């Protein structure tokens, strides 16, 4: 009898786990669609405005404006191979939007620095395009659903760890620095 109860409990746990995994797979698929649509919208917006930068370059400028200076960290946050990011940063450097600095404590490190021209360009194109597919989709939702969606996404993000939190939560360099410090403490 006890053995049957244990088997039933195991089956219930396995079913629940399978359900969570199925939901996670659906969320990942939806996030992929949202990311692709948002990137295409941003690329289109930047081209229509003759900004002179691509969506990936915009992403690098965004991270630099938030205080992230490590090429490795930007690569990780953007999900872009470091070798790809080198070409992107080279282009931004040639356009005088970004410069490579020197770390006095470690000569091997070259922190990326946002030039005034880069900061001004990012500030000009930092806001979402009001005609983007994402904005249009959100406009079609009732206010309460938008608020609920944002709250649920924030709850999901809160459960993530490490650099993912930095990317999603960092609204300013102080937040980015605090999240990096929390991650160091967690790893210690």
C-alpha beads as a LAMMPS data file, in Angstrom:
LAMMPS data file: protein, C-alpha beads

188 atoms
187 bonds

1 atom types
1 bond types

-500.0 500.0 xlo xhi
-500.0 500.0 ylo yhi
-500.0 500.0 zlo zhi

Masses

1 110.0

Atoms # bond

1 1 1 0.000 0.000 0.000
2 1 1 2.758 2.438 0.947
3 1 1 4.649 1.410 -2.164
4 1 1 1.612 2.225 -4.348
5 1 1 1.314 5.654 -2.716
6 1 1 4.999 6.347 -3.374
7 1 1 4.600 5.340 -7.024
8 1 1 1.550 7.608 -7.383
9 1 1 3.438 10.513 -5.820
10 1 1 6.362 9.941 -8.193
11 1 1 3.979 9.898 -11.162
12 1 1 2.337 13.123 -10.012
13 1 1 5.740 14.797 -9.629
14 1 1 6.861 13.567 -13.062
15 1 1 3.649 14.884 -14.659
16 1 1 4.065 18.256 -12.963
17 1 1 7.711 18.430 -14.084
18 1 1 6.723 17.570 -17.658
19 1 1 4.104 20.329 -17.548
20 1 1 6.634 22.902 -16.369
21 1 1 9.080 21.831 -19.074
22 1 1 6.359 22.119 -21.730
23 1 1 5.521 25.642 -20.559
24 1 1 9.226 26.583 -20.519
25 1 1 9.582 25.338 -24.110
26 1 1 6.582 27.416 -25.189
27 1 1 7.941 30.497 -23.418
28 1 1 11.307 30.023 -25.121
29 1 1 9.594 29.773 -28.518
30 1 1 7.488 32.878 -27.845
31 1 1 10.544 34.808 -26.650
32 1 1 12.324 33.874 -29.866
33 1 1 9.437 35.221 -31.970
34 1 1 9.292 38.425 -29.907
35 1 1 13.067 38.901 -30.160
36 1 1 13.106 38.392 -33.941
37 1 1 10.163 40.752 -34.467
38 1 1 11.669 43.406 -32.193
39 1 1 15.061 43.148 -33.920
40 1 1 13.477 43.430 -37.376
41 1 1 11.435 46.436 -36.222
42 1 1 14.516 48.113 -34.763
43 1 1 16.570 47.473 -37.908
44 1 1 13.769 48.908 -40.047
45 1 1 13.364 51.938 -37.791
46 1 1 17.101 52.658 -37.768
47 1 1 17.248 52.360 -41.585
48 1 1 14.188 54.568 -42.146
49 1 1 15.737 57.216 -39.899
50 1 1 19.116 56.980 -41.676
51 1 1 20.772 56.446 -38.295
52 1 1 23.856 54.846 -39.814
53 1 1 23.803 51.962 -37.313
54 1 1 22.341 48.471 -37.256
55 1 1 20.284 46.825 -34.525
56 1 1 23.339 44.973 -33.206
57 1 1 25.331 48.222 -33.070
58 1 1 22.376 49.840 -31.284
59 1 1 22.497 46.988 -28.756
60 1 1 26.181 47.602 -28.038
61 1 1 25.507 51.329 -27.567
62 1 1 22.609 50.481 -25.237
63 1 1 24.810 48.308 -23.014
64 1 1 27.581 50.899 -22.965
65 1 1 25.072 53.596 -22.012
66 1 1 24.082 51.429 -19.034
67 1 1 27.628 51.112 -17.761
68 1 1 28.620 47.716 -19.182
69 1 1 32.144 48.100 -20.601
70 1 1 33.501 44.579 -21.029
71 1 1 33.323 43.139 -24.536
72 1 1 32.958 39.652 -23.016
73 1 1 30.038 40.805 -20.882
74 1 1 28.304 42.544 -23.800
75 1 1 28.836 39.419 -25.899
76 1 1 27.232 37.268 -23.221
77 1 1 24.337 39.658 -22.617
78 1 1 23.537 39.980 -26.306
79 1 1 24.026 36.305 -27.091
80 1 1 26.538 37.188 -29.801
81 1 1 29.812 35.364 -30.387
82 1 1 32.822 37.397 -29.220
83 1 1 34.353 37.107 -32.700
84 1 1 31.214 38.681 -34.206
85 1 1 31.198 41.426 -31.608
86 1 1 34.796 42.362 -32.475
87 1 1 33.667 43.310 -35.997
88 1 1 30.699 45.259 -34.624
89 1 1 32.907 47.186 -32.187
90 1 1 35.467 47.810 -34.950
91 1 1 32.674 49.403 -37.000
92 1 1 31.492 51.521 -34.075
93 1 1 35.093 52.585 -33.430
94 1 1 35.556 53.558 -37.093
95 1 1 32.379 55.672 -36.847
96 1 1 33.848 57.339 -33.727
97 1 1 30.887 56.186 -31.607
98 1 1 32.934 53.944 -29.297
99 1 1 36.578 53.786 -28.292
100 1 1 38.674 51.124 -26.692
101 1 1 40.165 52.235 -23.406
102 1 1 43.035 50.959 -21.299
103 1 1 42.655 49.317 -17.922
104 1 1 45.548 50.561 -15.741
105 1 1 45.145 47.566 -13.426
106 1 1 45.241 44.967 -16.219
107 1 1 46.910 45.765 -19.541
108 1 1 45.164 42.821 -21.200
109 1 1 41.749 44.435 -20.710
110 1 1 40.388 47.038 -23.095
111 1 1 37.173 48.449 -21.662
112 1 1 34.810 49.892 -24.237
113 1 1 33.921 53.525 -23.775
114 1 1 30.982 55.374 -25.260
115 1 1 32.088 58.497 -27.144
116 1 1 29.954 61.667 -26.926
117 1 1 28.857 61.131 -30.526
118 1 1 27.816 57.558 -29.682
119 1 1 25.906 58.663 -26.582
120 1 1 24.094 61.357 -28.577
121 1 1 23.221 58.913 -31.354
122 1 1 21.938 56.324 -28.896
123 1 1 19.894 58.960 -27.045
124 1 1 18.290 59.953 -30.353
125 1 1 17.257 56.356 -31.138
126 1 1 16.891 54.878 -27.650
127 1 1 13.083 54.960 -27.523
128 1 1 10.841 52.300 -28.987
129 1 1 9.295 53.096 -32.359
130 1 1 5.601 53.778 -31.719
131 1 1 4.769 51.866 -34.912
132 1 1 6.732 48.730 -34.032
133 1 1 4.935 45.385 -34.054
134 1 1 5.588 45.007 -30.325
135 1 1 4.031 48.377 -29.479
136 1 1 1.056 47.707 -31.789
137 1 1 0.512 44.304 -30.188
138 1 1 0.634 45.802 -26.692
139 1 1 -1.761 48.602 -27.717
140 1 1 -4.273 45.933 -28.761
141 1 1 -4.315 44.542 -25.207
142 1 1 -6.410 46.019 -22.421
143 1 1 -4.375 48.026 -19.878
144 1 1 -4.883 45.384 -17.185
145 1 1 -3.507 42.613 -19.443
146 1 1 -0.424 44.708 -20.293
147 1 1 0.163 45.340 -16.596
148 1 1 -0.287 41.635 -15.801
149 1 1 2.034 40.621 -18.637
150 1 1 4.745 42.962 -17.411
151 1 1 4.363 41.739 -13.818
152 1 1 4.590 38.100 -14.928
153 1 1 7.662 38.781 -17.054
154 1 1 9.311 40.615 -14.166
155 1 1 8.563 37.659 -11.886
156 1 1 10.067 35.278 -14.435
157 1 1 13.156 37.462 -14.843
158 1 1 13.567 37.698 -11.075
159 1 1 13.982 33.910 -11.034
160 1 1 16.833 34.073 -13.534
161 1 1 20.394 34.435 -12.297
162 1 1 23.632 36.033 -13.361
163 1 1 24.122 38.097 -16.469
164 1 1 20.562 37.515 -17.671
165 1 1 19.335 39.611 -14.735
166 1 1 21.873 42.290 -15.552
167 1 1 20.625 42.533 -19.125
168 1 1 16.983 42.610 -18.229
169 1 1 17.055 44.671 -15.042
170 1 1 19.803 47.192 -15.641
171 1 1 18.144 50.516 -16.275
172 1 1 21.216 52.428 -15.256
173 1 1 24.829 51.824 -14.403
174 1 1 24.114 51.807 -10.655
175 1 1 21.689 48.917 -11.100
176 1 1 24.135 47.114 -13.382
177 1 1 26.905 47.513 -10.830
178 1 1 24.678 46.299 -7.979
179 1 1 23.598 43.199 -9.935
180 1 1 27.234 42.402 -10.825
181 1 1 28.178 42.731 -7.129
182 1 1 25.288 40.434 -6.115
183 1 1 26.452 37.862 -8.660
184 1 1 30.015 37.971 -7.282
185 1 1 28.690 37.447 -3.739
186 1 1 26.513 34.546 -4.906
187 1 1 29.478 32.833 -6.584
188 1 1 31.731 33.299 -3.523

Bonds

1 1 1 2
2 1 2 3
3 1 3 4
4 1 4 5
5 1 5 6
6 1 6 7
7 1 7 8
8 1 8 9
9 1 9 10
10 1 10 11
11 1 11 12
12 1 12 13
13 1 13 14
14 1 14 15
15 1 15 16
16 1 16 17
17 1 17 18
18 1 18 19
19 1 19 20
20 1 20 21
21 1 21 22
22 1 22 23
23 1 23 24
24 1 24 25
25 1 25 26
26 1 26 27
27 1 27 28
28 1 28 29
29 1 29 30
30 1 30 31
31 1 31 32
32 1 32 33
33 1 33 34
34 1 34 35
35 1 35 36
36 1 36 37
37 1 37 38
38 1 38 39
39 1 39 40
40 1 40 41
41 1 41 42
42 1 42 43
43 1 43 44
44 1 44 45
45 1 45 46
46 1 46 47
47 1 47 48
48 1 48 49
49 1 49 50
50 1 50 51
51 1 51 52
52 1 52 53
53 1 53 54
54 1 54 55
55 1 55 56
56 1 56 57
57 1 57 58
58 1 58 59
59 1 59 60
60 1 60 61
61 1 61 62
62 1 62 63
63 1 63 64
64 1 64 65
65 1 65 66
66 1 66 67
67 1 67 68
68 1 68 69
69 1 69 70
70 1 70 71
71 1 71 72
72 1 72 73
73 1 73 74
74 1 74 75
75 1 75 76
76 1 76 77
77 1 77 78
78 1 78 79
79 1 79 80
80 1 80 81
81 1 81 82
82 1 82 83
83 1 83 84
84 1 84 85
85 1 85 86
86 1 86 87
87 1 87 88
88 1 88 89
89 1 89 90
90 1 90 91
91 1 91 92
92 1 92 93
93 1 93 94
94 1 94 95
95 1 95 96
96 1 96 97
97 1 97 98
98 1 98 99
99 1 99 100
100 1 100 101
101 1 101 102
102 1 102 103
103 1 103 104
104 1 104 105
105 1 105 106
106 1 106 107
107 1 107 108
108 1 108 109
109 1 109 110
110 1 110 111
111 1 111 112
112 1 112 113
113 1 113 114
114 1 114 115
115 1 115 116
116 1 116 117
117 1 117 118
118 1 118 119
119 1 119 120
120 1 120 121
121 1 121 122
122 1 122 123
123 1 123 124
124 1 124 125
125 1 125 126
126 1 126 127
127 1 127 128
128 1 128 129
129 1 129 130
130 1 130 131
131 1 131 132
132 1 132 133
133 1 133 134
134 1 134 135
135 1 135 136
136 1 136 137
137 1 137 138
138 1 138 139
139 1 139 140
140 1 140 141
141 1 141 142
142 1 142 143
143 1 143 144
144 1 144 145
145 1 145 146
146 1 146 147
147 1 147 148
148 1 148 149
149 1 149 150
150 1 150 151
151 1 151 152
152 1 152 153
153 1 153 154
154 1 154 155
155 1 155 156
156 1 156 157
157 1 157 158
158 1 158 159
159 1 159 160
160 1 160 161
161 1 161 162
162 1 162 163
163 1 163 164
164 1 164 165
165 1 165 166
166 1 166 167
167 1 167 168
168 1 168 169
169 1 169 170
170 1 170 171
171 1 171 172
172 1 172 173
173 1 173 174
174 1 174 175
175 1 175 176
176 1 176 177
177 1 177 178
178 1 178 179
179 1 179 180
180 1 180 181
181 1 181 182
182 1 182 183
183 1 183 184
184 1 184 185
185 1 185 186
186 1 186 187
187 1 187 188
